[in-house]
Amino acid sequence: MPECSCASDAIARANVPTRLFIWKVAPSMLKALLFAAICGLPLCAAAQTPEAIKFPTIGSQAIGRATLLAIDDYSLPLRKNLCYYMTKPTVREEPLLTPRRGDTSAPDHVACHFYGTVLQEEGKFRMWYYAVGWIKEPTDFQEGPICYAESDDGIHWTRPNLGQVEINGSRNNNAIDLPRQKTQGTFIVRDDDDPDPQRRYKMVYENRPKHDKYMSVRMATSPDGIKWTAGTDYPIDDGLEPCAFYKHDGFYFINAQFAPNGFSEGGHKAGRQGFVWLSTNFKDWLQESGESFTLPEPKDPMERGLDKPGDQVHLGCAPVSMGNVLVGFYAIWHAHPNPGDWFGDGTTSGDWGLVVSNDGQHFREAVKGHVYLHGSESGVKHPDGVDHQMILAQGNGIINVGDETRIYHGRWANTKEWKDYYGEIALATLPRDRWGALGLIPGAQAGTVWTAPFIVPANGCRVTINGEQVDDMQVEVADERFAFNPALSGANAGTSNKTDGLDCPVAWASGDLKSLAGKTIRLRVHLNRKEATDEPRLFAVYIESSTEPLAQAK
């Protein structure tokens, strides 16, 4: 077999540490090499792997394709005559999964809760959620076990009989066997970078320790997402209630709220706030946590705490990682406790705020205080017509399916009486990556926005725009110090021949970005109102590295 140096060349071109390259890129490269060996292809052709798009001032990168969302003010930091126009998701009125009321052998005969996960794999959609059923109706119910569902289209779901857990004398159910079935959440990552196929799926699930004082988390791994092996008992020595588990830039993150031992300034009690816990290998977790997203605490320390009225962060942030940016939701917990009732039965409600991050830990609102989705906009129709407040539940539920961003979520009815408890799983959608747009302020004829500086990969890169009236936009190229490149700016600025679209390619008549390989550049995007009725909208800029050598790139 002839010697090939493409792997080492790729590392050198990407200009990243070898261990980081192996972590992020090697699995896909090994697959390419195996494919080449089977098909008799030259190994150097098979080893072409997308390079990293690196943003040195932000400290983030994406392999192959970077997404600069309009709502990400780190990636698009400077603008003139532009403001945000936030998108309103379209909510599917009919729920996706509802409780199997009346069937006491079903684990979810009271509620289906999406503090859970949806993955799309090889044409199949897979969902993990947690169930609620009565132990002693109507005074006590069982939270958990974790359950599994499948779908061909992500809309119509079946609950396969797994035969793992006995419930009320029957194993004919979709429950997953794990230690201590009393759970309140399941968050799963498919980790193709792990060389051990028995650890292909990794789960963080909320579980109540034997002392039963507070909820915490346990870990589990699986080769198929169905049969799970539990990990170390409670590897984080804290009470925490999670809403998301995700992998970003080589780290594993749990995003959660402290329960119940959160403290604010001065050692006073705190309301619900978002924190993260980290691991480098999934097995060993740092005991220290850091803030992910918080809301202001009341000025009076005596008005702080879980049982006090006011807005709090319910369970933290639940994002999806796109490599250089994460986007997701935190639940705005409108706490309205009743006398003698710390929770607010029938009075507390929950909406969603939209947040972004570039490092997986520190999240910020795109528009401070903006309610992205009201509970009433994804409302439960209680089957018994019982009055209730709506609470939205976030999880590992954001996925892109073709030209659509899907937001799987939970919605549950906070009723005055526990006997009326009810929850179901729902879906909201957006056109792909159109979380919000930059558009011209009223009366302005033109506006501009700068990208953060990024390093052009060795094989060059392509630029596309997700927007409306894109043919009225221009893209200029400058160095990191804002000095324009005359061949790619001014009269030579890049344009697109597409009016609207999710991927409108930008081309420069007198050159391209291949000539700037290895250099650090910025882009400036112009939005123009050529007619009085024009409303150009910029939702995202994509920068995609080329896998073709420079001499062969088209």
C-alpha positions as CSV (number, residue, x, y, z in Angstrom):
1,M,0.0,0.0,0.0
2,P,1.6,3.3,-1.0
3,E,2.4,5.8,1.8
4,C,0.0,8.8,2.1
5,S,0.6,11.9,4.1
6,C,-2.8,13.4,3.7
7,A,-3.7,13.0,7.4
8,S,-0.7,14.9,8.6
9,D,-1.1,17.5,5.8
10,A,-4.7,18.0,6.9
11,I,-3.6,18.6,10.5
12,A,-1.0,21.1,9.3
13,R,-3.4,23.0,7.0
14,A,-6.0,23.2,9.8
15,N,-3.4,24.6,12.2
16,V,-5.0,22.9,15.2
17,P,-3.3,20.8,17.9
18,T,-3.0,17.1,16.9
19,R,-5.1,15.9,19.9
20,L,-7.9,18.2,18.9
21,F,-7.7,17.1,15.3
22,I,-7.9,13.5,16.3
23,W,-10.8,14.2,18.7
24,K,-12.9,16.0,16.1
25,V,-11.8,14.7,12.7
26,A,-10.1,11.3,12.9
27,P,-13.3,9.1,13.1
28,S,-14.7,10.5,9.8
29,M,-11.2,10.3,8.2
30,L,-10.9,6.6,9.2
31,K,-14.3,5.9,7.6
32,A,-13.1,7.5,4.4
33,L,-9.8,5.5,4.5
34,L,-11.8,2.3,5.0
35,F,-14.1,3.2,2.2
36,A,-11.2,3.8,-0.1
37,A,-9.5,0.5,0.8
38,I,-12.7,-1.4,0.0
39,C,-13.3,0.5,-3.3
40,G,-9.6,0.5,-4.4
41,L,-9.5,4.3,-4.4
42,P,-6.3,6.3,-3.8
43,L,-6.0,6.9,-0.1
44,C,-5.0,10.6,-0.5
45,A,-8.4,11.2,-2.3
46,A,-10.3,9.5,0.4
47,A,-8.6,11.5,3.2
48,Q,-9.8,14.9,2.1
49,T,-11.6,16.1,5.2
50,P,-13.4,19.4,5.8
51,E,-11.2,21.8,7.6
52,A,-12.0,23.9,10.6
53,I,-13.4,27.4,10.2
54,K,-11.7,29.2,13.1
55,F,-12.8,32.5,14.8
56,P,-9.7,33.6,16.8
57,T,-11.3,36.5,18.7
58,I,-14.3,34.4,19.8
59,G,-12.3,31.3,20.5
60,S,-14.7,29.1,18.5
61,Q,-14.6,27.0,15.4
62,A,-16.7,24.7,13.3
63,I,-15.5,21.7,11.2
64,G,-16.5,22.1,7.6
65,R,-19.3,24.7,7.9
66,A,-19.7,27.7,10.3
67,T,-23.1,29.2,10.9
68,L,-23.2,32.9,11.7
69,L,-26.7,33.4,13.0
70,A,-28.1,36.9,12.7
71,I,-29.0,36.7,16.4
72,D,-25.4,35.9,17.4
73,D,-23.8,39.3,18.3
74,Y,-20.4,37.7,18.7
75,S,-20.2,36.3,15.2
76,L,-22.0,39.5,13.8
77,P,-20.8,42.1,16.3
78,L,-21.0,45.5,14.5
79,R,-24.0,46.9,12.6
80,K,-25.5,50.1,11.3
81,N,-29.2,50.9,10.5
82,L,-30.2,47.3,11.3
83,C,-32.2,45.8,14.1
84,Y,-33.5,42.4,15.1
85,Y,-36.8,41.0,13.7
86,M,-37.5,37.8,15.7
87,T,-39.2,34.9,14.2
88,K,-42.4,33.4,15.6
89,P,-42.3,29.6,15.5
90,T,-45.2,27.7,14.0
91,V,-46.7,25.4,16.6
92,R,-48.4,22.2,15.5
93,E,-51.7,22.2,17.3
94,E,-52.1,18.5,17.6
95,P,-49.7,16.8,20.1
96,L,-47.3,14.2,19.0
97,L,-47.6,11.9,22.1
98,T,-50.3,12.0,24.7
99,P,-50.9,9.9,27.9
100,R,-52.6,6.5,27.5
101,R,-55.3,7.4,29.9
102,G,-57.1,4.5,31.4
103,D,-54.4,1.9,30.6
104,T,-52.7,1.4,34.0
105,S,-50.3,-1.0,32.5
106,A,-48.9,1.8,30.4
107,P,-46.1,3.7,32.2
108,D,-47.4,7.0,30.7
109,H,-51.0,6.8,31.6
110,V,-51.0,10.1,33.4
111,A,-48.4,12.2,31.4
112,C,-45.8,12.1,28.7
113,H,-43.0,14.6,29.6
114,F,-40.4,15.9,27.1
115,Y,-37.6,16.6,29.4
116,G,-36.1,14.3,26.8
117,T,-34.4,13.8,23.5
118,V,-35.1,13.4,19.8
119,L,-32.5,12.1,17.3
120,Q,-32.8,11.5,13.6
121,E,-30.8,8.5,12.4
122,E,-30.8,6.9,8.9
123,G,-34.3,8.0,8.1
124,K,-35.8,7.1,11.5
125,F,-36.7,9.5,14.3
126,R,-36.1,8.3,17.8
127,M,-37.5,9.8,21.1
128,W,-36.7,9.2,24.7
129,Y,-39.0,10.8,27.3
130,Y,-40.2,10.3,30.8
131,A,-43.5,8.9,31.9
132,V,-45.8,9.6,34.8
133,G,-48.4,7.1,36.1
134,W,-50.5,6.7,39.2
135,I,-49.3,4.7,42.2
136,K,-52.3,5.4,44.3
137,E,-54.8,7.5,42.4
138,P,-55.5,10.3,42.9
139,T,-53.0,11.1,45.7
140,D,-49.7,9.8,44.5
141,F,-48.0,9.2,41.2
142,Q,-44.8,7.7,39.9
143,E,-42.4,10.0,38.0
144,G,-40.6,7.7,35.5
145,P,-39.6,5.4,34.0
146,I,-37.8,6.6,30.9
147,C,-39.7,5.5,27.8
148,Y,-38.9,5.1,24.1
149,A,-40.8,5.9,20.8
150,E,-40.0,5.8,17.1
151,S,-41.3,7.5,14.0
152,D,-40.7,7.5,10.2
153,D,-41.5,11.1,9.8
154,G,-41.1,12.7,13.2
155,I,-44.8,13.4,13.4
156,H,-46.6,10.1,13.9
157,W,-45.0,8.0,16.7
158,T,-45.2,4.4,17.9
159,R,-44.3,3.1,21.3
160,P,-42.6,-0.3,20.7
161,N,-42.9,-3.1,23.2
162,L,-39.4,-3.4,24.8
163,G,-40.3,-6.0,27.5
164,Q,-37.7,-4.6,29.9
165,V,-39.7,-3.2,32.8
166,E,-42.7,-4.8,34.7
167,I,-45.4,-2.2,35.4
168,N,-48.6,-3.3,37.2
169,G,-47.9,-7.0,36.3
170,S,-47.1,-6.5,32.6
171,R,-43.9,-6.1,30.6
172,N,-45.8,-5.1,27.4
173,N,-44.6,-1.5,27.4
174,N,-42.0,0.9,26.0
175,A,-40.1,1.5,29.3
176,I,-36.3,1.3,29.5
177,D,-34.7,-0.6,32.4
178,L,-32.4,1.6,34.6
179,P,-31.6,1.6,38.3
180,R,-34.2,3.4,40.3
181,Q,-37.1,4.1,37.9
182,K,-38.1,7.4,39.6
183,T,-36.8,9.9,37.0
184,Q,-37.6,13.3,35.7
185,G,-35.6,13.6,32.6
186,T,-33.5,11.8,30.0
187,F,-30.9,13.6,27.8
188,I,-29.0,11.6,25.2
189,V,-26.1,12.2,22.8
190,R,-25.1,9.9,20.0
191,D,-21.3,10.1,20.2
192,D,-19.7,8.7,17.0
193,D,-16.3,10.0,18.1
194,D,-16.1,7.4,20.8
195,P,-14.1,4.4,19.5
196,D,-16.0,2.1,21.9
197,P,-19.2,1.0,20.2
198,Q,-20.7,0.1,23.6
199,R,-20.6,3.8,24.5
200,R,-22.1,5.0,21.2
201,Y,-25.1,6.5,23.0
202,K,-24.6,8.4,26.2
203,M,-27.4,9.4,28.6
204,V,-27.7,11.8,31.5
205,Y,-30.8,11.1,33.4
206,E,-32.3,12.8,36.4
207,N,-32.7,10.4,39.3
208,R,-33.6,10.5,43.0
209,P,-30.9,9.1,45.3
210,K,-31.9,6.7,48.1
211,H,-31.9,9.5,50.7
212,D,-34.8,11.0,48.6
213,K,-33.8,14.6,49.7
214,Y,-33.3,16.0,46.2
215,M,-32.9,15.0,42.6
216,S,-29.5,14.5,41.0
217,V,-28.1,12.9,37.9
218,R,-26.8,9.5,36.8
219,M,-25.0,8.4,33.6
220,A,-25.6,5.5,31.3
221,T,-24.2,4.2,28.0
222,S,-25.6,2.0,25.3
223,P,-24.6,0.5,21.9
224,D,-28.1,1.0,20.4
225,G,-30.1,3.4,22.6
226,I,-32.4,0.5,23.8
227,K,-30.3,-1.6,26.3
228,W,-28.4,0.6,28.7
229,T,-25.6,0.1,31.2
230,A,-25.7,2.4,34.2
231,G,-22.6,4.3,35.1
232,T,-21.2,5.6,38.4
233,D,-23.8,6.3,41.1
234,Y,-24.4,10.1,41.2
235,P,-21.0,11.3,39.9
236,I,-21.8,14.9,40.7
237,D,-22.1,15.6,44.4
238,D,-24.8,18.2,44.1
239,G,-28.6,18.4,43.8
240,L,-29.3,19.4,40.2
241,E,-32.3,19.2,37.8
242,P,-31.1,19.2,34.2
243,C,-32.8,20.2,31.0
244,A,-30.0,19.4,28.5
245,F,-26.9,17.3,27.9
246,Y,-24.7,18.1,24.9
247,K,-21.2,17.8,23.5
248,H,-19.4,20.9,22.3
249,D,-15.7,21.5,21.4
250,G,-14.7,18.2,22.9
251,F,-16.4,18.7,26.3
252,Y,-19.6,17.2,27.7
253,F,-22.0,19.6,29.3
254,I,-25.0,19.2,31.6
255,N,-27.1,22.4,31.8
256,A,-29.3,22.4,34.9
257,Q,-30.6,24.3,37.9
258,F,-29.4,23.7,41.5
259,A,-32.0,21.9,43.5
260,P,-32.5,23.1,46.2
261,N,-29.1,24.5,47.3
262,G,-28.6,27.5,45.1
263,F,-27.2,30.7,46.6
264,S,-27.0,34.3,45.5
265,E,-24.8,37.2,46.4
266,G,-23.9,37.4,50.1
267,G,-24.8,33.7,50.7
268,H,-28.6,34.4,50.5
269,K,-31.1,32.0,48.9
270,A,-31.5,32.1,45.2
271,G,-34.3,31.4,42.8
272,R,-34.0,28.9,39.9
273,Q,-31.0,29.8,37.8
274,G,-29.0,28.1,35.1
275,F,-25.6,26.4,35.6
276,V,-23.4,23.9,33.8
277,W,-21.3,21.0,34.8
278,L,-18.4,19.7,32.6
279,S,-16.6,16.5,31.8
280,T,-13.8,15.6,29.3
281,N,-14.6,11.9,29.1
282,F,-18.2,11.5,30.3
283,K,-17.1,9.2,33.2
284,D,-15.4,11.8,35.5
285,W,-17.2,15.1,36.1
286,L,-15.8,18.3,37.6
287,Q,-17.5,19.0,40.9
288,E,-17.4,22.7,40.3
289,S,-20.1,24.3,38.3
290,G,-20.4,27.6,36.4
291,E,-23.3,30.0,35.6
292,S,-24.8,29.4,32.2
293,F,-27.7,31.9,32.3
294,T,-29.2,33.8,35.2
295,L,-31.9,36.4,35.7
296,P,-31.6,39.3,38.2
297,E,-32.4,38.3,41.8
298,P,-34.7,40.6,43.8
299,K,-32.8,43.5,45.6
300,D,-34.3,42.4,48.9
301,P,-32.5,39.2,49.9
302,M,-35.7,38.1,51.8
303,E,-37.5,38.0,48.5
304,R,-35.1,35.5,47.0
305,G,-35.6,31.7,46.8
306,L,-37.5,28.9,45.0
307,D,-40.6,29.7,46.9
308,K,-40.7,33.4,46.1
309,P,-42.7,35.1,43.4
310,G,-41.0,36.5,40.3
311,D,-39.3,35.3,37.1
312,Q,-36.7,32.6,37.4
313,V,-34.7,30.3,35.1
314,H,-36.4,26.9,35.0
315,L,-33.8,24.1,34.6
316,G,-31.2,26.1,32.7
317,C,-30.6,26.3,28.9
318,A,-31.3,23.6,26.3
319,P,-29.3,24.3,23.2
320,V,-28.2,22.5,20.0
321,S,-24.5,22.9,19.0
322,M,-23.6,24.0,15.5
323,G,-19.9,23.9,16.1
324,N,-19.1,27.6,16.4
325,V,-22.4,28.6,18.0
326,L,-25.2,27.1,20.2
327,V,-28.8,28.2,20.1
328,G,-31.7,27.1,22.3
329,F,-34.1,28.0,25.0
330,Y,-34.4,28.7,28.7
331,A,-37.7,28.4,30.4
332,I,-39.0,31.7,32.0
333,W,-40.5,30.4,35.2
334,H,-43.2,32.9,36.3
335,A,-43.3,31.8,39.9
336,H,-46.6,32.6,41.7
337,P,-46.6,30.5,44.9
338,N,-49.8,30.3,46.9
339,P,-50.0,30.6,50.7
340,G,-48.7,27.4,52.1
341,D,-47.8,26.2,48.5
342,W,-44.1,26.9,47.5
343,F,-44.7,25.7,43.9
344,G,-47.7,27.6,42.8
345,D,-50.2,24.9,41.9
346,G,-52.5,26.3,39.2
347,T,-50.8,29.7,39.3
348,T,-47.2,29.3,38.1
349,S,-46.6,29.4,34.3
350,G,-43.6,29.0,32.0
351,D,-42.7,30.6,28.7
352,W,-39.5,30.4,26.6
353,G,-36.6,32.8,26.0
354,L,-34.1,32.4,23.2
355,V,-30.4,32.2,24.0
356,V,-27.1,31.8,22.2
357,S,-23.6,30.8,23.2
358,N,-20.2,30.4,21.6
359,D,-18.5,28.2,24.2
360,G,-21.2,25.9,25.6
361,Q,-21.3,27.5,29.0
362,H,-22.0,31.3,28.8
363,F,-25.4,32.0,27.3
364,R,-27.0,35.3,26.5
365,E,-30.4,36.4,25.2
366,A,-30.5,37.6,21.6
367,V,-33.1,40.2,22.7
368,K,-33.1,40.8,26.4
369,G,-36.4,40.0,28.0
370,H,-38.0,38.8,24.8
371,V,-40.5,35.9,25.1
372,Y,-39.8,33.8,22.1
373,L,-42.7,31.4,22.7
374,H,-45.5,31.9,25.1
375,G,-47.0,28.9,26.9
376,S,-50.4,29.9,25.5
377,E,-49.0,29.6,22.0
378,S,-48.3,25.9,22.5
379,G,-51.2,25.3,24.8
380,V,-52.5,22.0,26.2
381,K,-56.2,21.3,25.7
382,H,-56.8,19.5,28.9
383,P,-58.9,16.4,28.1
384,D,-61.2,17.1,31.0
385,G,-61.5,20.8,30.4
386,V,-59.8,21.7,33.7
387,D,-58.5,25.2,34.1
388,H,-54.7,25.4,34.3
389,Q,-51.6,27.4,33.6
390,M,-49.2,26.4,30.8
391,I,-45.6,25.4,31.3
392,L,-43.3,24.7,28.4
393,A,-40.5,22.2,28.9
394,Q,-37.2,22.2,26.9
395,G,-34.8,19.4,26.2
396,N,-32.5,17.9,23.6
397,G,-35.2,18.5,21.0
398,I,-33.8,20.9,18.4
399,I,-32.9,19.2,15.0
400,N,-32.7,20.4,11.4
401,V,-34.7,18.2,9.0
402,G,-34.1,19.2,5.4
403,D,-35.2,22.9,5.1
404,E,-36.9,22.9,8.5
405,T,-35.8,23.5,12.1
406,R,-37.9,21.3,14.4
407,I,-38.3,22.1,18.1
408,Y,-39.6,19.1,20.0
409,H,-40.8,20.1,23.4
410,G,-43.1,19.3,26.3
411,R,-46.1,21.2,27.5
412,W,-47.9,20.4,30.6
413,A,-51.0,21.7,32.4
414,N,-50.2,23.1,35.9
415,T,-53.5,22.4,37.6
416,K,-54.7,23.4,41.0
417,E,-55.4,19.8,42.0
418,W,-52.8,17.1,41.4
419,K,-55.6,14.6,40.5
420,D,-55.9,16.6,37.2
421,Y,-52.2,16.3,36.3
422,Y,-51.6,16.2,32.6
423,G,-48.7,16.6,30.1
424,E,-48.0,15.9,26.4
425,I,-45.2,16.2,23.8
426,A,-45.5,18.8,21.0
427,L,-43.7,20.2,18.0
428,A,-42.9,23.8,16.7
429,T,-41.1,24.6,13.5
430,L,-39.1,27.3,11.7
431,P,-37.6,27.5,8.2
432,R,-34.0,26.1,8.8
433,D,-31.9,28.4,11.0
434,R,-34.4,31.3,10.8
435,W,-34.5,32.0,14.5
436,G,-34.4,35.8,13.9
437,A,-33.2,38.2,11.3
438,L,-31.3,41.4,10.9
439,G,-33.3,43.9,8.9
440,L,-33.3,47.6,8.1
441,I,-34.7,50.0,10.7
442,P,-37.8,51.9,9.6
443,G,-36.9,54.7,7.1
444,A,-33.3,53.5,6.4
445,Q,-32.4,52.8,2.8
446,A,-29.2,50.8,3.5
447,G,-27.5,49.1,6.4
448,T,-24.4,47.0,7.1
449,V,-23.1,44.3,9.4
450,W,-19.6,43.0,10.0
451,T,-18.7,39.4,10.8
452,A,-16.1,38.5,13.4
453,P,-12.7,37.7,11.9
454,F,-12.1,34.2,10.7
455,I,-9.2,32.3,9.1
456,V,-9.7,31.2,5.5
457,P,-8.9,27.5,5.3
458,A,-6.0,26.3,3.1
459,N,-8.3,25.1,0.4
460,G,-10.5,28.2,0.4
461,C,-14.1,28.5,1.4
462,R,-17.6,29.4,0.1
463,V,-20.0,31.9,1.4
464,T,-23.8,31.5,1.3
465,I,-26.6,33.6,2.8
466,N,-29.9,32.5,4.4
467,G,-32.2,35.4,3.7
468,E,-34.9,37.2,1.8
469,Q,-34.2,39.7,-1.0
470,V,-30.6,38.5,-1.0
471,D,-30.1,39.8,-4.6
472,D,-30.2,43.3,-3.1
473,M,-27.3,42.4,-0.7
474,Q,-23.5,42.8,-1.3
475,V,-20.6,41.2,0.5
476,E,-17.3,43.0,0.9
477,V,-14.0,41.4,2.1
478,A,-11.6,43.1,4.5
479,D,-8.7,42.0,6.7
480,E,-9.0,41.7,10.5
481,R,-8.2,45.4,10.9
482,F,-11.1,46.4,8.6
483,A,-8.9,47.3,5.6
484,F,-10.8,46.4,2.5
485,N,-9.5,44.1,-0.2
486,P,-10.0,46.2,-3.4
487,A,-10.5,43.1,-5.6
488,L,-13.3,41.8,-3.5
489,S,-15.0,45.0,-2.2
490,G,-16.6,48.2,-3.4
491,A,-17.6,47.8,-7.1
492,N,-16.2,44.3,-6.9
493,A,-18.3,43.2,-3.9
494,G,-19.8,39.7,-3.9
495,T,-23.5,39.2,-4.8
496,S,-26.0,36.4,-5.2
497,N,-28.3,35.8,-8.1
498,K,-30.9,34.2,-5.9
499,T,-33.7,36.4,-4.4
500,D,-34.7,34.3,-1.4
501,G,-33.5,31.1,0.0
502,L,-31.8,29.2,2.8
503,D,-28.5,28.8,0.9
504,C,-28.0,31.6,-1.5
505,P,-24.4,31.4,-2.9
506,V,-22.3,34.6,-3.0
507,A,-19.8,35.1,-5.9
508,W,-17.2,37.8,-6.6
509,A,-16.8,38.7,-10.3
510,S,-13.1,39.5,-10.1
511,G,-11.8,36.9,-7.7
512,D,-12.7,34.5,-4.8
513,L,-11.6,33.6,-1.3
514,K,-9.1,30.9,-2.4
515,S,-6.5,33.6,-2.9
516,L,-6.8,34.5,0.8
517,A,-6.1,31.0,2.1
518,G,-4.5,31.1,5.5
519,K,-5.3,34.8,6.0
520,T,-7.6,36.2,8.6
521,I,-10.5,38.2,7.1
522,R,-13.8,39.8,7.9
523,L,-16.9,40.1,5.7
524,R,-19.2,43.2,5.6
525,V,-22.7,42.5,4.4
526,H,-24.8,45.3,2.9
527,L,-28.6,45.3,3.0
528,N,-30.4,47.6,0.6
529,R,-34.0,48.9,0.2
530,K,-34.2,49.6,-3.5
531,E,-38.0,49.9,-3.5
532,A,-40.2,51.5,-0.8
533,T,-41.7,48.1,-0.1
534,D,-38.5,46.2,0.2
535,E,-37.7,44.5,3.5
536,P,-34.4,42.5,3.1
537,R,-33.8,40.0,5.9
538,L,-30.5,38.4,6.8
539,F,-31.0,35.2,8.9
540,A,-27.5,33.6,8.7
541,V,-24.2,33.7,6.9
542,Y,-22.6,30.3,6.2
543,I,-18.9,29.8,5.6
544,E,-18.1,26.4,4.2
545,S,-14.6,25.0,3.8
546,S,-13.7,23.3,0.6
547,T,-12.3,19.7,0.5
548,E,-10.8,20.2,-2.9
549,P,-7.1,21.2,-3.3
550,L,-6.7,24.7,-4.5
551,A,-5.6,23.7,-8.0
552,Q,-8.8,21.7,-8.5
553,A,-11.2,23.9,-6.7
554,K,-14.0,25.3,-8.9
